[in-house]
Amino acid sequence: MVRMGRPRWLSRATAVDVALAASATVVDVFLFSAVDGFQTADAGLWLFAALALAGFAALLVRRAHPVAVFGGVWTWALLVTPTSEVDFQPTAIPCVALLTIAVHSRAKVSVGALLACGVLAVLAGLREAASRPPEARMTAAYATLAFYLLVYGCVWAAGRWVRLSRRHAEDLEFRRRVAAQEAVVGERTRIARELHDIVAHSVTVMVLQAAGARRVLDSDPVRVGHALGHIEEAGEQAMGELRRMLTALRFSHDDSAADGVTGRPQPGLADVDNLVGTIAAAGVRVHTRVEGEPRRLAASVDLAAYRVVQEGLTNVTKHVGPGAEVDVRLVWADDELIVQVTDDGRGRRPERTLSTNHGLVGLRERLAIVGGRLEADPLPAGGFRITAVLPVAGPVASEVAGERR
């Protein structure tokens, strides 16, 4: 089944322009002009229709050429207003042209357009005065002039307000993107530091195993074989972590603080219980569940899983507060680990939230580096859920322990 869509030329902006131009033309024809006095075959009717059509056609290209359209509409209105052959008083069409130039042009250009509309207001006042008795001409002229100046002034002010609002929104969006990018870069740098420590640990293990194997090379060949196996395993892990570290550093800024080894072991899923205890002390009830057989994780993946739980629980303390209830699930599958943190949203919300709102951005970047993905969504019944899917590349933990025994 082929779905018929909107034609390419009929975009949303084009549809808005056509509707606005048609509305302005209808207002000018039936509200500010007199079309009732013409007969069907009257030449004045055709002139009236031609003038209205000219104003309508000019507004169709107002977005692409706001200054040119305003200049054309202003000249057209200037020539039409003093005529007495047809009772056509352009008002709404010049207002749309003025609104467009106020939105899309600089302040000097828009102020010039507003002053030019003042000329149209004066001509409208003179025309209205000419149609009144002598004793009422002055009053009619001033009243008409005040009306048109008020209309043009309000339209111009609305256009400038729209322009400033759009620029403010664009500035906020730009700042949001910069802040998000800074969060990503900061997270990459942090990941690089942590992976640096992991690789350094793996290399240290390799050196120690090689030294031990050399000492018993002649006396204990079996032990040498085990040592070589550990060296191979540590080397493969170090190569994998190096690839991840290079990925993290590829778009990161240089940081001299990452040159050294911190000497502190990086946390992992084994440290989740300590993390839960810390969060529980803050008044948040945390329930943990493990489904499936735990499997061996690369050090960076283990660290990423820990960070998911940490970020989820930290967000609960920041945005939900004490009294909340949180479920932490670890679901082990054949080739992936699902980490899920769900809160019920029923805590005593803190009065002030000390958050930059970029934690999930950095966490998503971290998971992408290790080959995982992250989903974060509010729940229909209240609360929030973070779900991370991480790769698993290793046998069941019990099998590994059995091999080492």
Helices and strands as residue ranges (DSSP letters): H 12-30, H 43-59, H 66-80, H 92-104, H 107-130, G 134-136, H 137-215, H 221-250, G 256-259, G 269-271, H 272-281, E 285-291, H 299-319, E 325-332, E 336-343, H 359-369, E 373-378, E 384-391, H 397-404
